[in-house]
Amino acid sequence: MTRPSPTAPQLEHLCTLLVDVGPPQEIGDTPWGRRRVIPILGGSVSGARLAGSILPGGADFQSIRSDTFTDIHARYVIQTEAGEQIYVENSGIRTGTPEDIAALAQGREVDPARIYFRSYPRFETAAPRLDWLHRHLFIGTGTRYPDRVELNFFLVD
């Protein structure tokens, strides 16, 4: 019996986030890497299925495991244009050459094509209209700039 070839899932663009960030809070070297916390100051969310703003008060909790690899664990809240709130946990990795990662850590701009920045956001909301966020998986791509992060989230169909 011949089995059909597997079909790759399709991706649908959910939204683009422009996240304003503050200066890193350096915790120092721990057993799990160099720990730093990046405050999230606010930002915007735009997309056909999700739009609004990022509320201040979140943070990106990073562990820099080597001179080429960073674990990223951001937690923040999106408020939609209709006033609904969505809690976001976005985890992922950022990799690049030692020189490029050092430049990012120093707040310098690096060509986004030279950095691998991928994540998997999870959403939690009490808004009935947005319950579909609980029933899907999402992936994200990211770009780090000196004063902000740009994220693009995609629904995995």
Backbone hydrogen bonds, N-H to C=O, Kabsch-Sander energy under -0.5 kcal/mol:
donor,donor_aa,acceptor,acceptor_aa,energy
8,A,6,P,-0.5
12,E,155,L,-2.3
14,L,153,F,-3.0
15,C,153,F,-1.3
16,T,46,S,-2.9
17,L,151,L,-3.1
18,L,44,S,-2.4
19,V,17,L,-0.6
19,V,149,V,-3.1
20,D,18,L,-0.6
20,D,42,G,-2.4
21,V,147,D,-1.7
22,G,39,P,-2.2
25,Q,37,V,-3.2
26,E,24,P,-0.7
27,I,25,Q,-0.6
27,I,35,R,-2.4
28,G,35,R,-1.6
30,T,33,G,-2.3
33,G,30,T,-1.7
34,R,64,I,-2.5
35,R,28,G,-2.8
35,R,33,G,-0.7
36,R,62,Q,-2.2
37,V,25,Q,-2.2
38,I,60,D,-2.7
40,I,58,G,-2.7
41,L,20,D,-2.7
41,L,39,P,-0.6
42,G,20,D,-1.0
43,G,54,I,-0.7
44,S,18,L,-1.9
45,V,52,G,-2.4
46,S,16,T,-2.5
49,R,14,L,-0.8
50,L,14,L,-0.7
52,G,45,V,-2.6
53,S,79,Q,-2.8
54,I,43,G,-2.1
55,L,53,S,-0.6
55,L,77,V,-2.7
57,G,40,I,-2.1
58,G,55,L,-0.6
59,A,75,R,-2.0
60,D,38,I,-2.4
61,F,59,A,-0.6
61,F,73,H,-2.5
62,Q,36,R,-2.8
62,Q,60,D,-0.8
63,S,71,D,-1.9
64,I,34,R,-3.0
65,R,63,S,-1.0
65,R,69,F,-1.3
66,S,69,F,-1.5
70,T,94,R,-2.2
71,D,63,S,-2.8
72,I,92,G,-2.6
73,H,61,F,-0.7
74,A,90,N,-3.0
75,R,59,A,-2.5
76,Y,88,V,-1.8
78,I,86,I,-2.8
79,Q,53,S,-3.2
80,T,78,I,-0.5
80,T,84,E,-2.9
81,E,51,A,-1.6
83,G,80,T,-2.0
86,I,78,I,-2.8
87,Y,124,E,-3.1
88,V,76,Y,-3.0
89,E,122,R,-2.3
90,N,74,A,-2.8
91,S,89,E,-0.6
91,S,120,Y,-1.1
92,G,72,I,-2.4
93,I,118,R,-2.2
94,R,70,T,-2.1
95,T,116,Y,-2.7
96,G,68,T,-1.4
101,I,97,T,-2.6
102,A,98,P,-2.1
103,A,99,E,-2.0
104,L,100,D,-2.2
105,A,101,I,-2.3
106,Q,102,A,-1.4
107,G,104,L,-1.8
108,R,103,A,-2.9
114,R,111,D,-2.2
115,I,112,P,-1.6
116,Y,95,T,-2.5
117,F,115,I,-0.7
118,R,93,I,-1.9
119,S,140,G,-2.0
120,Y,91,S,-2.9
122,R,89,E,-2.3
124,E,87,Y,-2.0
126,A,85,Q,-0.5
130,L,127,A,-1.4
131,D,128,P,-1.6
133,L,130,L,-2.2
134,H,131,D,-1.9
135,R,132,W,-1.0
136,H,133,L,-0.7
137,L,156,V,-0.6
139,I,154,F,-2.2
140,G,119,S,-2.7
141,T,152,N,-2.1
142,G,117,F,-2.0
143,T,150,E,-2.1
145,Y,143,T,-0.5
145,Y,148,R,-3.1
149,V,19,V,-2.1
150,E,143,T,-2.8
151,L,17,L,-2.5
151,L,149,V,-0.5
152,N,141,T,-2.4
153,F,15,C,-2.5
154,F,139,I,-3.0
155,L,12,E,-3.1
156,V,137,L,-2.7
157,D,10,Q,-3.2
157,D,155,L,-0.8
